[in-house]
């Protein structure tokens, strides 16, 4: 957090030294780099681009900038065309500790960045009538973390789970239930199936459908019955929906994923015909082989908005949903966290909104991510290739329990700790790479506990808590004001400065994550912070420090580290156990 302030102050000083209208502080700030070797400096400013406007050689400009900053609290050196800058340990300590103490659980947050702008983030959004599958994990995690980060940065966030609770898959399931679903209580049509039974029936429909074309015809008639308001069909559909959502919400609770709104495509069916007429008129829809399509500039595939049997599609319901959301929330940005395989769908969705004349269409954004591969293929419920998310969570907990039992047999609340540690392994396993990269499902990768993992960060956080508790027990409570005074004359070790630089950079990290819609930056930051703390812990004894003054100062660093790790893990939806 303070590092951004230091960068901005430095940019202002460098801009004054350059003294040219084309190089205001904002331009200098964007040009500041991090040197490849920390020994060179904490920041560097390349002078190549100034050569033309100042009509001087870059090395000469670098010396001029260095000369202008002599006598300030920033140490400058010149390396050819670069000016390298180093902040003193005292300045880093002062700004970081003060900001963290003042911010506490909100350290790293930045309400001014978002300015209370309204953001709707749709994530998870599964097709229901089945439990959440492992392939849903990336949307859930990415959307949940982005929602947390946007909120921390001062945006007014609405978290939405827009479930697929309508369409062909439900019609197929209704047919399957009637044919193979066992005894529906006569008259009442009461469903007597589990969520697992629904999946089995859905898979069976597709296997049998390969041999019997009449099943698809029956499903088409069921969908027409649903959309025309048939009472028996709707009653059975409602039971499937309720059963499905109960299972979905139970799994989401295990993942600490929260939603403000859960709604579905079905809510747009009642007014579908009126809305479709509006789309046809404003977007210039055309009849093609009995179906309605919209041709879009720059998109080769026309957008199908109504099938020839008159029923709606996912796309047409999404258009209705987007318009409704704008009316309800007056959003400044609407984000859809959905896999990259749906890229064409969103190109068509946004294209239709633009063609309908909505000026707010550019405020809609698709945040895509890579595919979870199952062997050489994508996971597919209809083909029976899937792993339920609950089974993965259970396996993560089981492996974490075994790990905890081996390393700490006397650990209390082992079951509770295993749940937290297992989830951390999953979160970091999924978000430790850029979101658009495809992931091959691999238990060793997904549930890794060693190396740069979630449990590694949790362990660092637990160690900071343990150090602080031992210090209090020994009568060495943290004293911030005293430590701040001592820091003015303290000679900081390299490991202490490296740790402070990490701690000072949390706000910058969150801004970058939000700007790029990339949670990876936060997981990487926490891993790097845990590593910096580990090096500090190894090289800089805390409870066995050489002097009482050194102990006070290092205990303050431990406390700030503890707060930063806790804050970051909370944004990831990960809880930190008291012991591991």
PyMOL commands that set and color helices and strands:
alter all, ss='L'
color gray80, all
select helices_A, chain A and resi 2-18+25-31+50-54+58-68+89-106+111-114+134-152+168-180+195-209+214-227+231-254+265-268+272-283+314-329+340-355+359-363+389-407+414-431+443-446+454-473+480-487+494-503+506-516+520-539+548-571
alter helices_A, ss='H'
color red, helices_A
select strands_A, chain A and resi 32-33+43-46+74-79+82-87+118-122+156-163+261-264+286-288+291-296+299-306+333-337+364-367+372-374+377-378+439-440
alter strands_A, ss='S'
color yellow, strands_A
deselect
rebuild
show_as cartoon
